[in-house]
């Protein structure tokens, strides 16, 4: 078969090329021709097409993401910022932490198990590429209605995929989210977060420096999986002898990934690596062009040296393959033997595929013929940038005007209606216990998990001597962002921030995974613009920088976009994990307080959603200064041992929080309704800026002083009481003079929903 | 007291087993699957994980590791060996213990805090417990369903070689609620739940698991 070489490209300038099938626009193709001053070879076309895709180039989002840098708060905590594989944050004591969340939405819809599994694999490699040991993973997930047929298809597969890969890889799964909404019916969201730690001097970057240094590809062999669109090229160019078409979703091998982690950390710690990059989207094209672009500017690759699973792959397909569990390292010639010895010790295959040059070009040869000769920056970093048109949707006003007043949505008024509402809400798919899912994930491995689901935040210990640790939470209520993307995104940030503070950790940095519909739809683009503006403004106000993130567009079924879902992850540090605050109260007699103000705010609430299938109005008010004061009380209260328990108030309101705190502690409570407060509003409102805490009577004076110092409203709402249900010989939650619920009833309502649907 | 912890490719809870040994007061010694060398240790732990990715069958490839020929010979000579989870599977594949571990009854991986009853305290690894003592330690496996033929089960029970049983819930369908067994001599123990994850109040549900590691240290001192 014939290979399309650079010299052929020069000789046949007019050969028509399938750029449109590869997703390139005519003007983008023209730009490639201008850059190269000739037509691209088919290999070059393949590289540009995938690197200039939305997924790799952020061409529609870049102009908006710029704000995260422009509006970044001043901080000396950020050791590596946006643009690298993952941001790196200084957490003190010589330790640094890196964390990132990415989407794997579309593959998980096509093939739930492998889509979700390789989502974990990809984010973990991003973390090891920074030089960090991965510590834990988390998964923010969104599905269609819990009882929809397709949810039954995708959810079990996605859950098994996350477990199958993460459990075998040996990383604890410490939390995440599972939310059901109609809008995700044809487009579930599978986001994966990984966090890793390293010493300051262990940070590594993706750059190819030092002329003559060797480029090593190691890990799994390259196969025909995950090639996707590029197979068009193969079929255009060659008819006979081309390999069988493989599924476009990649297949994961967590065992190989585990070996890759251990081998990579050993070569990094041995000082044997000059630069390192993982292979994810766009495979070898991405790794080589990014390494070269970030380094001395030149690299030569002998592509025929790549170890293959399928000997019939064409060079274009090898460049594009997204086979999993591969890494690329830049190694000085003097270190190559030591490097190879360690890689072999872990039974991993490796081969030198190239070297760093000072040519300023990325050149690729295939059996002695030049098939790629490009300036690497034009592939990796100088792709097209679009200012997509956006406009406030014409339906936005009507949506916001549809306020859930008592006249519009009937509210429970008497005790028996309140009781029934509470039980129905507790059993709703969004509020029900997620343990059927999380019990399929290993939360213990590595022995450093301090808090995991259903806690507000996941927390892991990093230093066994000092007790230094980190906490992390991811949040987003897509209904709030639909009602008002700017405020909704700030509410997601506020909730995540609050969750981290509630665990006792001090927030340091932010990551995000921005899941939206089509950027070519001005309505969606407006949501995206507003969301990024809200997040950037919010982070500036809270004083915590965005360290990285991910954008996923085109999440829609037909022309209907998903709820805008900017998942926000906040990372916090805690000096001594022994001082963490759990959600379970500890002892009889502890006093229960709510911090913050409760208002009549039901737009976008779980109550409106579950009881009335209603979405309209304006989301709850967000007050980031208040969030900051609340955070300071929660963190100081933890550090000084004032708080026995703390739980952020969000979906489902105060009553959901009380039930979760009680069930997790095994001790009941008597709740009182503050004077002058509407009972329904008190129990179910989703006002932001609130937390419920339990305080031992001995600590109440210090607690009040702390709240007063921060001018934070505090209201006692009950007492931990194991005797309230004395007559029934069981623990109960008693809600004022209205009703009493036994733990048996609460367990029944809270824990049966997911197993009934999916087990 | 030197306790070896073997790392196979795909071992995951090796660091945790070593930590548990240290917290119990012993010295943890790292052993490598590819080296037929037990480094003169006084006992060996085969940790949990997915050695060789559980490919072919859990533990089926690891039993052929160079270190295992040494472990099998030494165990037959009386060296105390504890296999946890994947380690238990390797012990069964090596025929140091009878029976096999198969897919959980419900076909799901399960991670939960599991109540156990210690039934036999005559092994090297359970002497710190009292017979009938109830403990809670994490359980996390996909293939933890202990099976054996009726005759073997009767023999295990008859000889008092069931060291621990599941209480309240049988999480994986194990026959006769068996969570762990020992060989006749009592030096080789296999256990599906993870005592090494219940050694610190901070990170485990209890510290009930520590007994397995103090048992070995005490029994070595006494012997």
Interface residues (C-beta under 8 A of the other chain):
Chain A: X160 X163 X164 X167 X168 X169 X170 X253 X254 X255 X256 X258 X259 X345 X346 X347 X438 X439 X440 X441 X442 X443 X444 X445 X446 X447 X448 X449 X450 X461 X464 X577 X578 X759
Chain B: X9 X10 X12 X13 X15 X16 X19 X34 X48 X49 X50 X52 X53 X54 X55 X106 X108 X109 X110 X111 X112 X138 X140 X142 X194 X196 X197 X200 X202 X203 X204
